[in-house]
Structures are given as C-alpha cells and as structure tokens.
Amino acid sequence: MRVVAGERKGMPLKAIAGNTTRPTTDKVKESIFNIIGPFFDGGTALDLFAGSGGLGIEALSRGAEHAVFIEKDFKAFQVLQENIVKCRYEEYSELFRIDAKRAVKALLKRDIEFKLVFLDPPYHHKEYYDLVQVLVDNGKVQEDGIILCEHAKEVELPQNFNTFTLQRQETYGGTIISVYRCTGEEGE
C-alpha cells in the first residue's frame, strides 16, 4: 500500500497484519479518486472505519486541509497512528479510537462539516451505512460534499441519503464503490 498521488505520492503505508480489516487496494483507491475528483481545494474529510488510514491520508495528500479518522480496532489504530506520523500529517489529522456509532454521536455535537465522507465498514454490518443518513440529516456533510461507500455486492444501499443521491457505482471484484452527491432534492 502507498499514497497514490499528491504531495505524499509514492509514500509507502503500513498495512494491518491479520484479517480484521480489508485495506482498499492502490488500484481501487486510484479509481476512487479518479471518480470523485483527483485533487481537492481544502475541506475536511471523515474516514469512518479508517483501518490503516489509506483513504483519509490520500485525501490529505490530494489537498484536503483536515481529516478525522475513526477506528476502534486496537491494532488498526496503532498502524493508523504510525501512517499519520510517517506522512507528517499529525497537525492536519484527528484520530479517535472509538466505535463508529459513538463517534458519529460525538461529531453531531461539534461545529464541523465534511466535504468528503469515506465509509468502509465491515461488510457484514449493513446497519453501519445508516450512519451516513445520520450525518446528512444533521447537516454534517457540505452541500458540495461527496459520500463514498465501499460495500460488498450483496449489500444494497439506498438510492438517496436525503438530498444526496447515488451518482455512480463501480464494481471491483466483490467490492462495489457507491458515490453520492447532493442534488438539492430530497429522495424517497
């Protein structure tokens, strides 16, 4: 694993030993950022279920000004910390070792809006995708923001999260990438 593009391009990232997480491959990561826009002009990213931090670190490397990383697994969190330090993004990052549901509750109390939301939960926990709805309903995703969900083929996500509508889906093996953008019209 490595940073694919931007100011830290080519920087190797440490992966998590074992099978508690599924790191997004460099090929899929590159495709994701080709879909949502290769570079950013600021904004804050939320990497929920961050694992080793590959998606959030990639967003920082490509121009996001700040990233919030949520990861509850102890080993994954240690690797995430190491990768943030290695990439010298400590002052641009907030890391929380906490369950995603509790993290979202805490984020609702903060004056923060996200331009990028990455959601890649354990595939067998479909209920975690409901956290996207909570973030959108509480105004935590900017109107010009992007929500990206990584999920198994068997997981069917809704067409809309309030005013955020499914714009594109790409399949990579058994993984689907679903991209949502705000259309300004509330979905059903």
N, C-alpha and C positions, 0 to 999 in steps of 0.2 A: 504494500500500500504506500501511496505517496500523494503529495499535493500535485494536482494535475496542471493548474495554471495560476497566473497571477504573481504576486510579489514573492511567494514562497514556492514557486514552481520547482518540481523535482525533489522537494524535501521529503525524505522517507518518513513514514509514520509507523509507529509501533502498533502491531495488531494484538488482539487479546487472545491469549492461549486458551484452548478448550473450545467447547461448543455452546457457550452461554449466549453468544451473540453471533450475528451474521454480518460481517462488515460489508459495506457496499463496495463492490469491486471498482478499480480505477476506470474500467471501460464504462460501467453503468454511471459512475459519478460524472465522467466527462459528458456522457449523453444527457444526464440530468441538467447540467449547467448549459449545455447547448440548447436545451428546450426552454429553460426559464430565463435565459439571458446570460451570456458568458461573463459579463462584468457588471458591477454594481456601483452606484454613486451614493455610498453611505447606507444608512438604515441599520436596523438591528435584526439579527437572526435568532430564532429559537430552534435549538436542536434537542427535541424531546426524544428520549431513548437514545442518547448520544453515542453509546458504545465507546469506541476509541476517539470519537470526535471528528471523523473524516468529513462529514457534510458541513458542519459549522466552521471547521478550520478552512475548508475550501472556500466557503462564502467570505470569510475574513480575507483570505489571500486574494480574492477577486474584488475586493472593495467594500464589503460591509464594514461599518465602523465599530460594531459591537456584536457580541454573541453570548447567548445564555445557553448553557449546556446542562441538561438534566440526565442523570444516570444513577440508578440505585444499586447496581451490582458493584460490590467492593473491588474486585479485580479490574473490571472495566473502568471504574472511576480512577483507579491508580494509573492505568495506561492513558486515560484521557488527560489527567494532570501532566504526565510526562510529555505527551504530544503537544500540549499547550505551551509548556516551558521550552521544548525543543524548537517550536516555531516562533518563539518570542512573542506570544500573544497574551501574556498574563494581564496586561493593563487593558486589554480590549475584550476580556472574557470574564464571565461569571460562571462558576461551576457549582452545582448543587448535587450532593449525593442524597437523593430523596426519591420516593415513589412519584411517578408522573402525575397521578391524581392529586396528591398533596401539593406538588409543585405548581400545578395549574391554579389550585385554590389560592396559593400564596401570590402568584403572579396577578390574579384578579385584583388584589389589594394595592398593587403598585401602579404608578403612573408610567406605564410603558406600553408601546405599541410595536408590533413586529412587522417588518417588511417581508421577511422570509420565515416560513414555519416548515420545519422538516419533521415528519412523523414516521418513524420506522419501528413500531412496537413489535414484540414477539408475535409472530403470525397467528398463534392460536388464541390470542386475546383480542377478539374483534371489538370488544367494548371500549378499548383504548382509543379507537377512532372517534368515539363520542367526544373526546376532549377537544377535537377541532371545533365541534359545534359550540362548546362552552366558550372557547376563546373568541370565536366570531360573534356569538350572541352578546358577549360582554365588551365588544369594541377593542379587542386586543390585537387585531390584525388590521393594518392600514388598508385603506380602500384600494391603493395601488399595490397591495401586497400579493404574495404568491404563497399558496399552501401546496406542499408536495408530500404525498403519502406513498410509502413503499409498502406493498402488501402481496400476499400470495394470490394466485389465480382464483382460489376457492372463495376468497373474501370479496364480497360485493359491497362497494362503497356507494353512498347516495349520489345522486346527480348534483345535489346542491348542499352546501352548508350555509343556509340563509342566503345572503347575496353573493356568495362565492359559488361559482358554477364550474363543473368539470369541463375543462377546456381541451384536455389531451390525455391519452393513455398510451403508454408504450410497454411492450412485453419483452422481458429479458429472461429466457428460460422459464422458471416457475415463478418469477417475480414480475409484478406489474407496478409501474410508476404512474400515479394519477396526479395531474396538475390542475389546481383550482385557482381561478382568478375572479375578482369581483366584477359582476356585470351591472350592479346597481339595482337589479330586480330581485326581489325575494323569491326563492324557489319553493317548491311544494314539499 
